[in-house]
């Protein structure tokens, strides 16, 4: 339905395989097996939804949808544009940090450092050095993003999207289906 290739979804799940295995084991050995299995299924569905969302929605569309969703909070004078901007920036930084980590791993391998051959203490030292470099690189990326937002005069005026989106009947139907699904999950939770 979304047009995302299955191979891209599998690649998005690659970092989560450890958690998938852990939750599957927990679900299998849980005294209440139905609850454990539902927990595992819920984790898979959330990960799948996030994967499809990030692969099919642009940052601008995502920010506009958050603003639309949070519009009722404007009555309380809550800065919804800033909240949407922070959430969109968070989603922007996740792949950047992953790319930086992969660059560090490639650099480590090119220097001939093979983690399996190191002692436990040396592995910890290498990991902390990589983590330190990752934090420094992330701060540099954040600084360049801040300079970019500042040069575009972010925060000096009202947020003006390029085009206004209207709430349609399809949106209402999807929202109702989503609320029914959430109520079903809550009902299952209370039955246990």
C-alpha distance (Angstrom), angle and dihedral (degrees) to the residues before:
residue distance angle dihedral
X1 . . .
X2 3.81 . .
X3 3.80 94.9 .
X4 3.81 92.2 -125.3
X5 3.79 114.4 139.6
X6 3.79 115.7 -117.0
X7 3.81 90.5 -127.3
X8 3.83 89.8 60.1
X9 3.79 90.7 52.6
X10 3.81 90.2 49.7
X11 3.82 89.6 50.2
X12 3.80 89.9 50.5
X13 3.82 89.3 53.2
X14 3.82 92.9 51.9
X15 3.84 95.0 93.0
X16 3.80 90.0 47.1
X17 3.82 99.1 54.8
X18 3.79 91.6 98.6
X19 3.81 91.1 55.5
X20 3.80 91.9 43.8
X21 3.81 90.3 55.4
X22 3.81 93.0 44.6
X23 3.82 93.0 49.5
X24 3.80 91.2 45.1
X25 3.82 90.4 53.5
X26 3.80 91.4 45.9
X27 3.80 89.7 49.3
X28 3.80 91.2 49.6
X29 3.82 96.6 48.9
X30 3.80 96.6 36.9
X31 3.83 113.0 119.8
X32 3.79 88.3 -133.2
X33 3.80 98.2 50.3
X34 3.82 94.9 -176.9
X35 3.81 91.2 56.6
X36 3.82 91.3 46.1
X37 3.79 92.1 49.8
X38 3.80 92.1 47.4
X39 3.81 89.3 50.3
X40 3.81 89.7 52.5
X41 3.83 92.5 47.1
X42 3.82 90.8 47.8
X43 3.81 90.7 52.9
X44 3.81 91.8 49.9
X45 3.82 92.2 47.9
X46 3.81 93.2 49.0
X47 3.81 91.9 48.1
X48 3.82 90.3 47.4
X49 3.81 92.3 48.9
X50 3.80 92.7 49.1
X51 3.80 90.9 47.4
X52 3.81 93.5 51.4
X53 3.81 91.8 43.0
X54 3.78 94.3 53.2
X55 3.81 93.0 44.8
X56 3.81 96.8 48.4
X57 3.80 104.7 35.5
X58 3.78 126.4 70.3
X59 3.78 119.7 -136.7
X60 3.79 92.0 -111.7
X61 3.82 93.2 50.7
X62 3.78 90.4 46.8
X63 3.80 91.6 51.2
X64 3.81 91.7 48.0
X65 3.80 91.3 49.9
X66 3.80 91.5 51.4
X67 3.80 90.0 50.2
X68 3.81 90.2 50.1
X69 3.81 91.5 47.8
X70 3.82 93.1 48.9
X71 3.83 96.3 43.6
X72 3.84 93.7 109.3
X73 3.83 88.4 63.5
X74 3.82 90.0 64.5
X75 3.80 86.9 80.6
X76 3.81 87.4 66.7
X77 3.85 90.3 48.6
X78 3.80 92.5 -114.4
X79 3.83 111.4 158.7
X80 3.81 97.3 -118.6
X81 3.82 93.1 170.4
X82 3.80 89.9 60.0
X83 3.80 92.1 47.1
X84 3.80 90.8 50.3
X85 3.80 90.7 47.4
X86 3.81 92.2 51.9
X87 3.82 92.2 48.4
X88 3.81 91.3 48.0
X89 3.82 90.5 48.4
X90 3.79 89.8 51.2
X91 3.79 90.2 54.7
X92 3.81 88.7 46.3
X93 3.81 92.6 54.4
X94 3.82 98.6 48.3
X95 3.83 95.4 73.5
X96 3.82 91.1 39.1
X97 3.79 92.0 55.4
X98 3.81 90.2 46.2
X99 3.82 89.8 51.9
X100 3.80 90.9 49.6
X101 3.82 90.7 50.7
X102 3.80 91.2 50.0
X103 3.82 90.0 50.3
X104 3.80 89.7 52.7
X105 3.81 91.5 49.5
X106 3.81 91.2 49.7
X107 3.82 90.7 48.0
X108 3.80 90.6 50.0
X109 3.81 91.8 50.1
X110 3.81 92.0 46.9
X111 3.81 88.7 55.8
X112 3.80 88.8 55.9
X113 3.81 97.1 -109.3
X114 3.80 107.4 145.5
X115 3.78 111.8 -172.8
X116 3.83 95.1 -151.8
X117 3.79 91.4 59.7
X118 3.82 95.2 51.1
X119 3.77 126.2 90.4
X120 3.79 118.4 -109.8
X121 3.83 93.0 -102.1
X122 3.81 92.2 49.7
X123 3.82 90.7 48.0
X124 3.80 89.4 54.5
X125 3.82 90.8 48.5
X126 3.81 92.0 50.2
X127 3.80 91.6 47.1
X128 3.82 91.7 50.9
X129 3.80 91.2 48.3
X130 3.80 90.0 50.9
X131 3.80 90.6 46.4
X132 3.81 90.3 51.1
X133 3.82 91.3 51.3
X134 3.80 90.0 45.9
X135 3.79 91.7 54.1
X136 3.82 92.0 47.6
X137 3.82 91.7 49.1
X138 3.82 91.3 46.1
X139 3.80 90.9 52.7
X140 3.81 89.3 50.5
X141 3.81 90.4 51.7
X142 3.81 90.6 47.5
X143 3.80 90.8 49.1
X144 3.80 92.7 51.7
X145 3.81 89.5 47.4
X146 3.81 90.3 50.7
X147 3.81 90.8 50.4
X148 3.81 89.2 49.1
X149 3.82 92.4 50.1
X150 3.80 90.5 46.0
X151 3.81 92.5 50.4
X152 3.81 88.5 53.0
X153 3.82 89.5 53.0
X154 3.79 94.7 -115.5
X155 3.79 111.9 -174.5
X156 3.80 96.8 19.6
X157 3.77 96.8 96.7
X158 3.76 146.4 7.2
X159 3.81 118.0 -55.7
X160 3.79 108.0 -109.7
X161 3.79 117.2 -169.0
X162 3.79 116.8 -149.7
X163 3.77 92.7 -119.0
X164 3.78 132.3 10.8
X165 3.78 118.8 -119.3
X166 3.79 120.5 -144.3
X167 3.79 126.5 -149.0
X168 3.83 106.5 -112.9
X169 3.80 134.9 -170.0
X170 3.81 90.1 -99.5
X171 3.80 89.9 55.6
X172 3.79 89.9 50.0
X173 3.81 91.5 50.5
X174 3.80 93.0 49.2
X175 3.81 90.2 47.7
X176 3.81 91.3 51.4
X177 3.83 91.5 48.8
X178 3.79 90.5 48.6
X179 3.82 91.9 50.3
X180 3.81 90.8 48.6
X181 3.80 89.8 51.0
X182 3.83 91.7 48.6
X183 3.80 90.8 48.6
X184 3.79 89.5 50.5
X185 3.82 90.4 53.5
X186 3.81 91.4 47.8
X187 3.80 90.4 48.4
X188 3.80 90.5 51.9
X189 3.80 88.8 49.8
X190 3.80 92.6 53.2
X191 3.79 93.9 46.7
X192 3.80 87.6 67.7
